Amino acid sequence: MTCNYTLVSGDVLNQLVWFRAEDDGNTVGKNSLVSLVETSNGRYSLSNDKDLMISTVEVNDAGNYLCRIVTQNVQTADDYDELIVQYLDTPVVTPAQLSAKMDETAEFSTVPVGFPTPITITWIKDDVILDVSDMKKYPNSDATLTINNVNETDAGVYKCRVENAAYMGEEGKLSNTVKLITVAEFTTTSISSKSTIKGPKSEGVCNSTGLVVGMTFVGVFIGFILCLLVGFIIIRKSNPKVPTSKNTNQSGQEYMTYVEETDKETNHTYQDLQKKDDNQAVYVNVKAKKDKNNIHV
């Protein structure tokens, strides 16, 4: 920024100082930036004994600057300059990852910051500029990207590019990348119950209904096995199988196999255990047997 002044004939420049200034012309504080005495101060320097130079300009450097001169005759004059800083911040898109069911609505958003305005935003999907001409599909495509009726083709990686009058084309700023995952629904029916599996593409998670169906099936199976076991026990008790091999009792006496006989008069059947000498030893599941005098034996 240049300090423009003209000295009166015969007068001599005594001092030249640069300050930050408010909009009303008052200096910001009493500390100067540079002067004829102090020509360098960090990022500020004095050039050609009158011009203010600022290196590595920052956004906060924007504003008014005042150049004040003092002559040998103690004449004072001020000159003002305004610094306009053009900039464009790198945009940040949120959320970083978004899952949406089929036919639902998905939204990504960003807050563009820069000067001058306006700032234009271009949305990009899978490194290709997204065609947002379909207003029903993309009702918003500026700072917020709205995607209606999500389907499998909407899944992918998204980002945006922002531009203004100072940063166009390749000088525009690209955002971070974000991801949209489409969630499919699959349904299966078993034992009059419905199980739903939901997951992103090939990934699935069973819900509680499927678990209940599985537990019901296991319960029915266990009940069936128990019924078979009880029936087997009942049949076995009513008609026990007899061993076919010889056994030895605790006293060491050897017995033959069971013998089954039928009383012709009463048609009763009984079984007994006999020794080798054919003497009766023990009755097992004995049916009532009567002699000719109708006396129980």
Helices and strands as residue ranges (DSSP letters): E 13-21, E 34-35, E 40-41, E 44-47, E 51-54, G 59-61, E 63-71, E 76-83, E 87-88, E 97-101, E 106-109, E 114-115, E 120-125, E 128-129, E 144-147, G 152-154, E 156-163, G 169-171, E 173-174, E 178-190, E 193-200, E 205-206, H 208-238, E 247-248, E 254-262, E 269-275, E 280-283
